[in-house]
Amino acid sequence: MLSAGINMVGFSWITSPAATELEMIVLDWLAKALNLPDQFLSTGQGGGVIQGTASEAVLVVLLAARDKILKRAGKDAIGKLVAYCSDQTHSSLHKACKIAGIYPENFRVLKTDSSTEYALSPESLEEAISRDIKSGLIPFFLSATVGTTSSAAADPLRDLGKIASRRMSLIRTIGHELSNCIFSSPFQDFVSSSQKHYQNCFACSSLYHTTTLS
């Protein structure tokens, strides 16, 4: 009712400086509550932005990673780009890959099982990346999840992050079923080692990024 009554256009600083700056302040509060590194703050190298949906946030980070790698490899390399996720990852990533022009045969869904509590295995990821590099492909995107919607699995971000930082453009972290838990200090290790992070626990999603990855 308040939004409808004010009827302001809040999609940029030019249309609404107050709304934009309030968004920055509130998302900085949220980042600090999550104990994210300073590089995710608006006063650092990045910042946060509210996205309309989780699917929208997935698409934004995927496009950013795609464009970053294509600047180095050339536009014709889009057919070589490979994205990775587990079989517990939300279907929004597959949809985003289709929109971004990632070839369906280059979308890797890595199997999980009860031995890792359905978390993505770093060894499985390393093997898949090695195979693709030997085939002349370009690994560029890894989607890791904290609290998958299907099994509440929490991927080992620190170990996956080490692999991603060495061998690809971006690791993106999404908080689903465990989003609210990571406001508590004992659970904040779940979001360590992520380069981009967003959580999905309300009617909108908060997306954090660093400018060095854009």
Backbone torsions as a table, in degrees:
resi	resn	phi	psi	omega
1	MET	NA	-40.4	179.9
2	LEU	-64.0	-44.9	179.5
3	SER	-62.1	-43.2	-179.8
4	ALA	-66.1	-37.8	-179.2
5	GLY	-68.4	-41.6	179.4
6	ILE	-72.9	-36.5	177.5
7	ASN	55.3	42.2	179.4
8	MET	-96.1	153.7	179.4
9	VAL	-97.9	110.2	-169.5
10	GLY	-110.0	29.6	-175.4
11	PHE	-90.7	-3.3	177.1
12	SER	-157.7	166.0	179.3
13	TRP	-65.7	-35.8	-178.9
14	ILE	-61.7	-42.0	-177.2
15	THR	-79.9	-28.6	-179.9
16	SER	-157.4	86.9	178.9
17	PRO	-57.3	-40.2	-176.2
18	ALA	-63.7	-46.1	-178.8
19	ALA	-65.4	-40.7	-179.2
20	THR	-64.1	-45.7	-177.6
21	GLU	-71.8	-32.1	174.7
22	LEU	-66.2	-40.2	176.9
23	GLU	-59.5	-43.7	179.2
24	MET	-61.4	-43.5	-178.6
25	ILE	-64.4	-48.5	-177.2
26	VAL	-64.7	-40.8	-179.8
27	LEU	-71.4	-27.6	171.8
28	ASP	-66.9	-39.0	175.5
29	TRP	-58.7	-47.1	-177.7
30	LEU	-63.7	-42.0	179.3
31	ALA	-61.9	-40.1	178.9
32	LYS	-68.1	-37.1	177.8
33	ALA	-64.6	-31.8	177.9
34	LEU	-83.9	-5.2	-178.6
35	ASN	61.3	36.5	176.1
36	LEU	-73.4	153.4	178.4
37	PRO	-60.0	156.7	-178.1
38	ASP	-59.3	-23.6	-178.9
39	GLN	-66.3	-13.6	176.8
40	PHE	-91.6	-0.6	179.9
41	LEU	-89.5	155.3	179.2
42	SER	-66.1	-20.7	177.9
43	THR	-85.6	-4.7	-179.5
44	GLY	-105.6	-135.0	-177.1
45	GLN	-95.1	0.3	-176.5
46	GLY	-146.0	-131.5	-179.8
47	GLY	152.3	-177.1	-178.6
48	GLY	-119.2	157.4	176.4
49	VAL	-147.3	144.6	179.0
50	ILE	-86.6	125.2	175.3
51	GLN	-103.3	152.9	-176.9
52	GLY	-66.4	-35.8	-178.4
53	THR	-144.5	166.1	175.1
54	ALA	-65.6	-38.7	179.1
55	SER	-62.1	-37.8	177.7
56	GLU	-63.8	-42.1	179.3
57	ALA	-65.2	-39.5	177.1
58	VAL	-59.6	-46.6	-178.7
59	LEU	-63.1	-41.2	-179.1
60	VAL	-59.6	-49.0	-176.9
61	VAL	-70.9	-32.8	178.1
62	LEU	-66.4	-42.8	178.3
63	LEU	-64.4	-38.3	178.3
64	ALA	-63.2	-43.9	178.9
65	ALA	-66.3	-41.5	179.2
66	ARG	-60.9	-48.5	-177.4
67	ASP	-66.3	-34.6	178.9
68	LYS	-63.2	-47.0	-177.1
69	ILE	-71.9	-32.9	-179.7
70	LEU	-71.0	-24.5	175.1
71	LYS	-63.9	-32.4	179.9
72	ARG	-88.2	-41.8	-172.8
73	ALA	-91.3	-16.1	-177.3
74	GLY	96.4	148.7	-175.9
75	LYS	-61.1	-30.5	-178.3
76	ASP	-69.2	-9.9	-177.4
77	ALA	-84.1	1.8	-175.9
78	ILE	-60.0	-29.2	178.8
79	GLY	-72.1	-7.9	179.8
80	LYS	-103.6	-7.6	-175.8
81	LEU	-72.2	135.5	-178.0
82	VAL	-123.6	132.1	176.4
83	ALA	-112.2	146.6	-175.5
84	TYR	-126.3	145.4	173.2
85	CYS	-159.4	176.8	175.9
86	SER	-98.2	170.8	178.5
87	ASP	-75.1	2.1	175.6
88	GLN	-101.6	-5.7	-177.0
89	THR	-68.3	145.1	-179.3
90	HIS	-61.7	145.9	-176.5
91	SER	-65.1	-13.3	-179.8
92	SER	-61.7	-27.7	179.0
93	LEU	-67.9	-42.0	178.8
94	HIS	-61.8	-42.0	178.6
95	LYS	-63.7	-42.2	-179.8
96	ALA	-63.2	-39.4	178.5
97	CYS	-62.2	-39.3	178.0
98	LYS	-63.5	-44.6	-179.8
99	ILE	-64.7	-38.2	-176.9
100	ALA	-78.9	-4.7	177.4
101	GLY	84.5	16.2	176.4
102	ILE	-74.4	129.3	-176.8
103	TYR	-61.5	134.8	-178.9
104	PRO	-54.2	-36.2	-179.2
105	GLU	-72.2	-9.2	178.7
106	ASN	-105.1	17.0	176.9
107	PHE	-101.9	108.2	-173.3
108	ARG	-96.6	118.6	175.2
109	VAL	-107.3	106.7	-174.9
110	LEU	-88.6	133.4	-176.0
111	LYS	-72.7	145.2	174.4
112	THR	-124.4	167.0	176.8
113	ASP	-152.0	-177.1	-174.6
114	SER	-68.0	-18.2	-178.7
115	SER	-65.0	-25.4	177.0
116	THR	-112.8	15.0	-174.0
117	GLU	56.3	36.0	176.8
118	TYR	66.6	20.8	172.4
119	ALA	-85.3	153.8	179.1
120	LEU	-69.6	128.4	-178.6
121	SER	-81.4	126.8	176.3
122	PRO	-57.9	-37.3	179.2
123	GLU	-63.3	-40.9	178.7
124	SER	-63.6	-41.2	178.5
125	LEU	-64.8	-45.7	-179.0
126	GLU	-59.4	-42.8	179.7
127	GLU	-63.8	-43.2	-179.0
128	ALA	-64.7	-42.1	179.1
129	ILE	-63.9	-43.8	-179.7
130	SER	-60.1	-43.1	178.8
131	ARG	-61.3	-43.2	-177.1
132	ASP	-68.8	-39.5	178.2
133	ILE	-63.2	-41.5	178.1
134	LYS	-63.3	-27.0	179.4
135	SER	-87.1	3.3	178.2
136	GLY	84.4	13.1	179.2
137	LEU	-90.1	170.3	-175.5
138	ILE	-122.2	101.0	174.0
139	PRO	-64.5	129.8	-176.7
140	PHE	-136.1	-14.0	-171.8
141	PHE	-150.4	131.5	174.2
142	LEU	-125.8	129.3	175.3
143	SER	-105.1	117.0	176.6
144	ALA	-112.8	146.2	-173.8
145	THR	-125.8	138.6	173.1
146	VAL	-107.6	97.3	-179.4
147	GLY	89.7	70.6	-179.2
148	THR	-63.6	151.6	-179.1
149	THR	-69.0	-25.9	-176.6
150	SER	-83.5	-35.1	-174.1
151	SER	-141.1	3.0	-177.4
152	ALA	61.5	22.5	179.2
153	ALA	-67.2	144.8	178.1
154	ALA	-118.0	112.0	-179.2
155	ASP	-69.8	146.3	-178.5
156	PRO	-76.2	88.0	-170.6
157	LEU	-61.0	-39.7	-176.7
158	ARG	-62.1	-48.1	-179.2
159	ASP	-68.2	-41.1	177.8
160	LEU	-66.5	-36.8	179.9
161	GLY	-63.3	-36.9	178.2
162	LYS	-62.7	-41.2	178.8
163	ILE	-67.4	-46.0	-177.5
164	ALA	-64.0	-39.5	-178.1
165	SER	-66.3	-26.9	179.7
166	ARG	-86.2	-30.7	-163.3
167	ARG	-126.5	-0.2	179.5
168	MET	-154.1	179.8	-173.2
169	SER	-78.1	-40.6	-166.6
170	LEU	-153.3	140.1	164.3
171	ILE	-114.1	126.9	179.9
172	ARG	-112.1	137.3	-179.1
173	THR	-116.4	132.4	175.0
174	ILE	-119.0	134.2	174.5
175	GLY	-101.0	119.2	179.1
176	HIS	-109.6	-99.1	-172.1
177	GLU	-67.6	-22.3	-178.8
178	LEU	-100.4	11.0	-174.1
179	SER	-54.2	-47.9	-176.5
180	ASN	-70.0	-29.0	-179.5
181	CYS	-64.8	-32.5	-173.3
182	ILE	-76.9	1.8	168.4
183	PHE	-75.7	-16.8	179.3
184	SER	-90.2	133.1	-174.6
185	SER	-50.6	-43.9	-177.9
186	PRO	-60.6	-20.5	-175.9
187	PHE	-104.8	-0.4	-173.4
188	GLN	-73.6	-12.9	175.4
189	ASP	-65.2	-18.8	178.8
190	PHE	-60.5	-30.8	-174.9
191	VAL	-103.2	12.9	176.9
192	SER	-72.2	153.6	174.9
193	SER	73.2	11.1	177.7
194	SER	-89.8	145.7	177.7
195	GLN	-95.4	-34.4	172.0
196	LYS	-131.7	142.4	-175.4
197	HIS	-142.1	137.4	166.7
198	TYR	-144.2	154.6	179.5
199	GLN	-122.1	150.8	-176.8
200	ASN	-128.7	95.3	-179.5
201	CYS	-139.3	-3.1	178.6
202	PHE	-129.2	-156.7	-179.3
203	ALA	-81.9	0.0	176.1
204	CYS	-144.1	173.2	-177.0
205	SER	-123.8	140.6	175.4
206	SER	-97.9	130.9	-177.5
207	LEU	-118.4	125.4	177.7
208	TYR	-114.0	143.1	-179.5
209	HIS	-149.5	168.3	172.3
210	THR	-118.0	143.1	-176.1
211	THR	-65.6	-24.0	-179.8
212	THR	-67.6	-14.5	-178.6
213	LEU	-105.4	2.7	-175.2
214	SER	-96.2	NA	NA
